[in-house]
Amino acid sequence: MRRLIVVLVVLAGIAYAAYQQRLWLLLHVAPVIADLRDPIAPHREVEWSSGSAPAAVAGQRKPNIVLILADDLGYNDITRNGGVAGGSVPTPNIDALAASGVAFSNGYAGNAVCAPSRASIMTGRYPTRFGFEFTPVPNAMPRVFALMAEQSDAVYPTIIHEDRIDAMPDFQDLGMPPSEITIAEVLKSAGYQTAHIGKWHLGGTNGMRPEDQGFDDSLDMASGLYLPEDSPDVRNAKQPFDPIDQTLWSIMRYAASFNGGDKFAPEGYLTDYYTDQAVRVIEANRERPFFLYLAHWAVHTPLQASREDYEALSHIEDHRLRVYAAMVRALDRSVGRVLQALRDNGVDDNTLVIFTSDNGGANYIGLPDINRPYRGWKLTLFEGGTHVPFFMRWPGVIAPGSQFDAPVGHIDIMATAADAAGAELPTNRVIDGVDLLPYVTGARQGAPHEALFWREGYYQAVIADGWKLIVSGRPDRVWLFDMRSDPTEQSDQSAARPDKVAELQRLLAAHNAQQAEPAWPSMVESPVMIDKTLADPVEPGDEYTYWPN
């Protein structure tokens, strides 16, 4: 019997070692192979297109349009809404942008996750209209999830669809179809020079790259480190409780590419580098109308701050919070530098600036306050996942200090930009977005939308007439909230108001009937605690939902 126990222990050790070896190979050996196959060249300067102004109509130059998109910025991360680290890290430039134009108090992301939101921004359409329902992820990520799930004893386990992983196309082959008409294409047809900087996440092959979708120039985020991990100028914060974080640190590199060319190293801290390039775009195009899409990676994981920003926040004792706050500080500095570049080049008064975040802050960074006062996180359809900072500034058109309270969304950005530019929207497809300018200037009254919708598989939501319904297939339940009296979603009214549940379910059904089938399936279904970060212990009875990627 004793010998049998020894044998079983040895076999268990061998099995565990094999598991660890598989995981180690995925997280460490695969990136080395990628480096050999796809090397990153030293830094090189990029040459942005420049040119003279086209003939103006009636002496009026079209307004420039600058769209600044943050990644995973929490509602509470800017001091206007409370502020990261108890409000001790000011965001004066983002706050000033909001104060000098209109703040949408109920601004909503296109989805609770990055890629579908970006697809809605680019097209002015619900991305489910063209099958962009689930989020493309690097192919290694679901395999890492699968290996980790084998060892998991979680209360709510991650569900892996391994049969779909092997059949899934490459990550870069998943994206927004070339048949979609983007905001860049609409503005380019109206005489605009168009430039993209930063994250894309809408496909990298078969006509889906930025330069294939209307952008004259694109400085693309070719990977996801803000600085090399071992740089003396970086301060890193790793999350041992987050398998996504472990994957990112292993597979991501410090790289950019220009107009689809070879990868090369950026210069300096990534947020600052993107800002440097945005300033150069403004300088190169000050004589002609331009559209600049500055799609920051900040403040998405991996959490990396510049040493300078980190050292400026010595009052924050918690290392992770300090790194994150330093990242917010850099993002705010970027906004200030872009606004200053508009002033320096004499185009500030003739530029529509839009600032927002692709979705709410993520629970997997382990910081509990980033979306206050709202419940939920990125990946959830609670307000913490979709209710985002959303501001527009256009001197002489939008009155400073304006506030607009009716629900609006990312889908409205394209129609608003087209109106500002005097450009024609496509007429051969449904455009879900609404031009917001008449509403914020007072030329039109009422609410722009009768309803707003979100959908990722069985996980769906609708807001209409002050009520919000969330429908989930895992767990199989609904939530109903009266947003006028309960904007932070504390009191589920689904049992008390079955009539309202049925009414909103009919709206969802009518909306779903107009959407396309998903262009690719979900591979992973991840549990998300609605009121806890990923660093918090999970207990039976915690309110949760599942997110199908």
N, C-alpha and C positions, 0 to 999 in steps of 0.2 A: 504493500500500500504506500509505504514511504517513497519507494522508487517511482511509483506511478505519479505521485504528487510532484516529485522533482522533474519528471519528464514533461508533465503538463505545464509547469512553471517555465521550463526552457522553451517549449513550443510557443507559449504565450509571449515570451520575450522575443523570440524570432519573428512572430507575427507582428508584434508592435514595432520592432525595428524595421521590418519591411514596409509597414505603413509610414513610419517616419521617413524612410528613405524615399518613398514615392512622393511624399509631401516636400521633402528637401530638394528632390530633383526638379519638381515643378517650380519651387520658389527661388532656387539658386542656380541650377544648371541651365535651365531654359533661357534665362536672361543673358547668360554668358554666350550661348549659341546665337541669340539675337544680336548681340554686340558684334560678333564675328561676321554674321551674315549681313547686317545692316549697320555699318559703323557710322559714328557721328563725327563730322569734320570739325575742325577748329572754327571759332567765331569768324563770321564775315559780315560786312555791311550789306544791307539791302538797298536797292535803288527804287524808291517810290516814283510812280509816274507823276509828271507835272505838266502843266500847260497853261495857256492863256484863257481868259474868259471868253465864252461864246457871246454872240450878240445878244444884248438884253432886250426884252420885250417892254416897250414903253418906258425904258430907262430903269426898269426894276429887275434886279438880279434875284434869281430864285434863292430861297433860304437854304443854307447848309443844314444838314441833319446829322446829329451825333447821337448814337445809341450806345450807352454804357451799360453792360450787363454784368452784374456780379454773379458768382456761383456759390450757392448754399448760404447766402447771407441771411442771418436770422432777422426777424422783424425787430427784435430788441437790440440789435447790434449797433444801431446808430443812436446817437444821443438824443435826437429828436423824439425817439420812441422809448427812451429809457437809457440805453447804452450798455455796452459790454463792460464787464467787471464793475457792475454797480454804477455805471455812468461815469467812471473815473478815466475813461479813455475817450476824449472828445472826438467827434467826427464833424468838425466845423465846415468842411467843404461840401459834404453831402447835405448837411443841414441847410447851408446857404443856398444850394441849388434848389432845394425844396421851397425855401422861403421866398426865393425870387421868381417863383412860378406857381404851379398848381401841385398840391399834394392830393393824391387819390387815397382817401382814408380807407376805402375798400377796394384796393387794387389786388387782382388775383393773377397768379401764375397760370400758364397754360396747362400745367400739370404739377404734381407733387414731386417730380423728378426731372432731371436736366434735359435729356434729349427730346422728349415730346414737347416740353415747353419751348425749346429752341425751334422746333418745327412749326409750332403755332406762331411764334414771333415772325419767322421768315415768310410765312405764307398768308397770315391773317385768317387761317382756317383751323378748325379742330383737326389735329393730326390723324385722328381716327377716320377722317374722311378719305385718307389715302393710305390706310393700313399701318401708319406709324403709331402703333399702340403700345408696344413693349420697348424697353430700353436696351439698345445694343451694348453689350459688355465684352471686354477682351475674352478670347476663347479660353484662356487659362483660368479665368476667375471662377466659373461654375465648377470646374474640375477641383479647384482648391476647396470650394464649398462642399463638394461631394466627399472629399477625403476627410475634411474636418467633421462633417455630419456623421461619418462612421464612428467617431469617437465621442459624439455629443450625447449628453444625458439631459439636454435642455427640457424645460417644462413644455415649451412650444417649439418643436424641432423645425429646422429648415427642411423644406421639401425640394428634392433635386429630381428633375426629369432627365435622367441619364440617357434615355433612349433618344432624346432630342439633341443632346450635346453633340454626339457624333455626326448627326445629320445637319448641324447648323453651319451655314456659310461662314467665311471669315468675318470677323468684327467689322472690317472696313467695307465689306460688301453689303452691309445693312445700313439703310439710311433713307433720306428723303428722295423720292423719285425725281429724275430730271424733268418729268412732265409737269411738276409743280412750278408755279411762277412765284418767284421770291420778291421780297421787298427791294432787293438790289436790282433785279431785272426791271421792275416797275420804274425805279428811279433812274436807272441807266437809260431807259427809253425816253426819259424826260430831259436828258442832257447832263446827268450827274456823273461825276467821277466817283467810283465806288471802291472802298477799301475795307478789308476785314483784318482784324488782329486778334489772335488768341484762340480760344476753344471753338471748335466747330461741332463735332459729334453728330453730324448728319450724313455720314458716309464719306468714303475716300476713294471709291473706284466708280467706273461706269457712269461718268457724267455727274457725280454727286458732290464733287469737291467745290469749294467756294468759287474758284475761278471758272468753274463750269456752270455756276448758278447765279451769275450776274456780277460778280466782283472782279474789277479790273486787276486788283492786286490782293494777295492774301498772305499774311504772315501767320502761319498755322502753328498751333501748339502740337508738336510732333510727339511729345510725351508729357510727363506731369511733375517733374521735380522743379522746385523754385530755384534751387541751387544744388550743386552736387552735395550728396549727403555728408561728405567729409570736408566741405569747404570751411575755412576759418571764419567766413563771413555769414554762416548760417547757424541757427539754433533750431534743433529738431525736437518734436514731441511725438513719440510713438504710442499707439494705443494697443496694449497687449490683449485687450478684451475684444478687439475687432478683427475678424478674419479679412475683411476688405482692406483694412489698413495694412495688415501683414502682406497682403498680395501687392498693394500699391508700392510699398517700399522695395519689394523684390523686383517688380517688372518695370517700374517707371525709370525714365532717364531724363537728363537735362538736355532738351533738344527742341529745335524749331525747324521749320522749312518755309521756303518762300516760293509761292506760285507752283507748288507741286514738285519742287526740286529736292535735292538730297538734303538729309538732315545735317544741321550744324549746331554748335553750341550757342545759346544766347549770350548776352553780356550783362553780368550782374544779376541781382535779384529779379525774378521773373516779372513781378508786378511792376517794378520800376522800368524794366526793359520794355515791356509792352507800352508803358506810358511814354517813354522816350520816343518810340516809334509812332505813337499816336500824334505827338507833337510834330514830328517830321511830316506826317501826312497833312496836317493842318497847314504847315509852312509851305509845302509843295503845291497846295491847292487853294491858296488864299485868293487867287484871281478867278476862280471858277467854282460853280456849285459842286459840293461834294457830300457824299454819304459815308460816314465813318462808323463802322460797327466794331466797337472795342469790347470784346468778349473776354473778360478777365477769367482766369482760373481761380483767383482769390474769391472766397476763403476756403475752397475745397481742400480736403485732405490730399496728400500727406501734409500734416501741420509743420510748416517751415517758415520761420521768420528771419528777416535780416538781423544780423547782430546789432546794428545801430538801433532798429526799432525795438528790439528786445531789451536792450540796455536802457532805453528811454522809459521803460515801464517797471522800474525796480520796485515800485510800491506793491506790485502784484506778487504774492508769495507762491501761489500755485503755478508750477512750471507750465502745465498744459494750457491753462487759462492765459498765462502771460504770452505764450507763443501765439495763441489764437488772437488775442487782443492786438498784438503787434502786427499781425496780418491785416486786421481791420484798419489799423492805423495807416498801413501802406496803401490800402485801397482808397481810403479817404484822401490821402496825399495825391493819388493818381487823379481823382476827380478835380481836385484843386488845380493841378498842373494843366489838365486839359482845358478847364475854364480860363486859366490865365493865358494859355496859348491862343485861344480864340480872341481874347482882348489884345494880346501883343500883335496879332496879325490883322487887327482891324475888322474882324468879322463877328464879334460877339453879339452885336445887336441884330444880326441877320442869321442867327443860328437857332434852330430848335434842338434842344438837348433833352434826351430822355434817359432816365436812370431807373433801373429796377434790378431784381434778382430772379434767377431762373426758377427758384423754389425756396422754401423755407430752410431754416437751419436743420442740420442732421443730428439725430440722437447718437450716432456712432462716434461722435467726438467726446462724449461723456460730460458735456457742460449743460447744466439743467436750465439756465435762464435765457438762452439765446432767442427763443420765440415768445417770451412773455409779452402780453398776458395770455397768449393763446395756447391751447392744448395741441399736442401732436407735434410731428416733425416732418422733415423731408420723408418721402415714401408713404405718408399718410394723407388722407383727404380731409383730415381735421384742419382747422385754420392754421395751425403751426406749419403745415406742409404747403399751403397754397396762398395764404394771405401775406403779401410781400410789400416791401417799400416800393413805391411807384410814383415818380415825379416827372413833370415836364416843365421846361423853362423856355420861353421865347419872348425876349424883351419887346415891348411895344404891341404884342398880340395877346399874351397871357398876363393878366394882372398879377403883380407880386402879392404873395400872401394868400393866394386863392386856395380854397379847399373844395373838393368834390366828393360827395358822400355815396352816391349810387354805385353799385358794383360795376367795375370795368375790369378788363383783362388784357393779357398779352396779345390776344387775338386782335385787339384794337390798334396796335402799334402800326401795322402796315397801312390801314385805311387812313389813319391820322397823318402819317408821313406823306402819303400820296396826295392828300388834300393840301398840305403845306407846300408841296412841290408843284402843284398843278398837274399832277400825273394822272393817267387813266388806270383804274383798276381793271383786272381781267373781267370780262363779261361772259366767259364761257364756262364758268364754274361758280359754285356757291362761295361767297366770301362771308365768313361768320363775323368778322370784326366790323366795328362801327367807327366812323370818324368822330373823334372826341372833341375836336376844336370848337364846333358850334356850341357844345354843352359847356365847356369851360369858359368860353367867352360870353355866355349868356344869350347867344343868338337863338338857341334852342333850349326848351325846357323839358323836364321829365328825365326818365332813366334811359340810358342807351340800350339796355337789354331787358327783355322780359325774363330771361333765364340764362344762367351760365352752367356749363356741363364739364364733367371730368370722367374719364374712363380708362381703366387698364384691366382688361379682362372682366372678371367678376366683381372687381372693386370699382365702384362708380359713385358719383355724387352730382347733385343739382342744387342750385340756389335759385329761388323764384319767389317774388312777392314777400321777401323778408323771411322766408323759411328755407331751411337746408336739410336735405335728405342725403344720408350716406348709406349705401347698400354694399354689403360684403358677402362673398360666398364662403369665406373662411376667416372667422367664424360665420355661420349662416345667420345673419341678423341685420337689422337696420337701426340707424340712429336718426332722430328727428330733432331739430333745434329751431327755436324761435329766435332768429338772429337779431331782431329788434330789441328784445328784452334780455337776451342771453348771448351776446356776441362772442363770448369765450367758451361756449358749448359745455356748460356745466350740467344742464338738466335735459336729459333725453325725454322727449315728449311723444315718442312713438306709440307707447301703450295708451296714452291719454287721447291722442288725436289720430286714430286709424283713418279717418276721412282725409286728413292732410297727407298722410303717408300714401294713400291710394292715389290722390291727386298728383303728387310729385312722381310716383312710380309711372303714371301714365305719361307724364312729360318725358321721363327717361326713356320709356319704351318708344315714344314717337321719335326722339332724338336718335336712339340706337338703330331704328329702322332706316335711317338715312346714312349710316356709317358703313365703311367697307370692312371686309374681313381682315384680320391682322395679316400683315405681309410676312411675318415670321412668328413663331410661338414663344411663349415664356419658357425659360429653362429653369428658373429658380423661384420658389415662393418663400419669402422671408418673413418671419414674425417680427412685428414692431410693437413694443409697448407704448401705449398712447401717452402715459404720464410718467414714464421712466426713461432715463438714458440707457444706452447699452452697457454702461459701467455699473448700473444698479442691479442688485439681485432680483431675479424674477420669482414671483410666488404665485401659486394657483389662486385664481380670482382676480389677478391683475387684468385690467381692461386692455385688450390687444386687438390688432388686426393683422392680416397678412398682405404683403405686397408682392404681386406677381411681376417679375421684372419684364 
